[in-house]
Amino acid sequence: MKVGIIGAGSIGLLFASYISSSFEVMIYTRTKEQAFEINKYGILLQKGSEQTISLVNALPITEWKGTEALAIVAVKQYQLQSILEKINHLPFIPENLLFLQNGMGHLAMLEKIRAKNIFVGSVEHGAYKESANKVNQNGEGKTNVAVFQGDADLLQQFSAPFLKEFPILVQADYYEMLLNKLIVNAAINPLTAILHVQNGDLVNNHYFFHVLTKLFEEISFILNLENQEEHLKQIIDICKNTAENRSSMLKDIEANRLTEIDAILGFLLAEADRQGKKAPQLESFYYLVKGKEMERGRVS
Amino acid sequence: MKVGIIGAGSIGLLFASYISSSFEVMIYTRTKEQAFEINKYGILLQKGSEQTISLVNALPITEWKGTEALAIVAVKQYQLQSILEKINHLPFIPENLLFLQNGMGHLAMLEKIRAKNIFVGSVEHGAYKESANKVNQNGEGKTNVAVFQGDADLLQQFSAPFLKEFPILVQADYYEMLLNKLIVNAAINPLTAILHVQNGDLVNNHYFFHVLTKLFEEISFILNLENQEEHLKQIIDICKNTAENRSSMLKDIEANRLTEIDAILGFLLAEADRQGKKAPQLESFYYLVKGKEMERGRVS
């Protein structure tokens, strides 16, 4: 099976590295220079002290034709719009598309694209891109995937080879799957990004933990969560299990990149608005992260 | 007139420097070493490119007898408790005490001390202590003072000589005076401390400004403010006029010191509680600053 990976950020490189052991992978990059580096040196995966090199073909995104059996779209949510426009103008209508964006803001956009089967996924690996062709994986994780539209046949076939070293689990309900991830991201990411702290600090510092629980109360209220205790426990467990990690949003702020705040808190605020509910803390944290994005590149 | 200054932080050094031109000043320090430095080299005041040296006598706080005509208590709010205990055990009952703490949390404590006249003040100078005997004054400012208990005679006499270069203005209503300052501090200090930004960023970054106005709404609600527009305008003006300044709370966080958060947001939260009102943003920001204090000395 031929698999295309759209986007060569941390998640794109991570997937290319693992998946290329079982499938023929073509990774599509934003720049020619990155494609050149990957073609020349392969993709380096660093995991603890272990380093693996995977020889993967790369092309600039402008060369994508849509012919692969599966294309994994691994760009950030805020880069998705231009990719979706591209998809609707590909020479071939894609058979299977898997979208790996955080949050739920992109679901409405996916309804409008042409493809036979559309899948969504939620990635729980911690990874960061060290250079054009090097990705660092910290901690074990998994990927959940589910059908958004169409049937699951290809998804089953795709997920089978990686069970042990790179688990890809097919879930029944895409909405519940993404919601679960959204709740975790909404609680952990903005706070760590605003405070510049590691995930573990949100539970180890009891003042920060107080704010985390108050924020979670607002999230529960907006989403009408019934199993609140379970969700809060999941958030706490993730903070503990990834105590030394910096959340993706914190890493984005530190690297002067845009964050996924619109896909996460923006989605929840729109939901609050739709239900006529107030969410003063969510709103504060949303604007604080937006403000931090605006400070990008400024010396403080 | 003999004036004692209790505490040789930025405000104590600043006052000693200016006041010693008209009065006989004794500054009381926490450590013997600092008293030694001040006695040997005087106090250096840096204001822009201008430097002034004032020869001021200094003693460790343990030597304070309470005999001066006026004692100015210039310690931080969280150091006040031990000073108040000291006052109640001085060999002489002090004639006149002027307290320069931020916030309003200390007012209840002042009711219990023995002294003929008690004054409170609110300092609007920007100053930071560069070393044991050097203070840097950035920007022009003034000091407001008012009677808390007793009569104003000495206050008038004390404030008269400094009108131009170091204005000390006697106000009629101590409560209104401190409240005004509290509102400004509550809006500006926690946000700048959490975000690590200068005062001007709160109005120049429109996302941060949105959070500032939402926070101000909660402050207004708790204090039942009538002239909201005026207060908000004052906050905005101060942010603009001190755009390049770091708030005292930010400087405290950056220097790994405790902040005055309890005197400022703590006071407002207690007030909200007393009235049965909710203040979710104030509460979040209170705990975020408390959490930041707890991170002191940790490497992030």
Interface residues (C-beta under 8 A of the other chain):
Chain A: I194 L195 H196 V197 Q198 D201 N205 H206 Y207 F208 H210 V211 K214 L215 E218 P280 Q281 E283 S284 Y287 L288 K290 G291 K292 M294 E295 S300
Chain B: I194 L195 H196 V197 Q198 D201 N205 H206 Y207 F208 H210 V211 K214 L215 E218 P280 Q281 E283 S284 Y287 L288 K290 G291 K292 M294 E295 S300
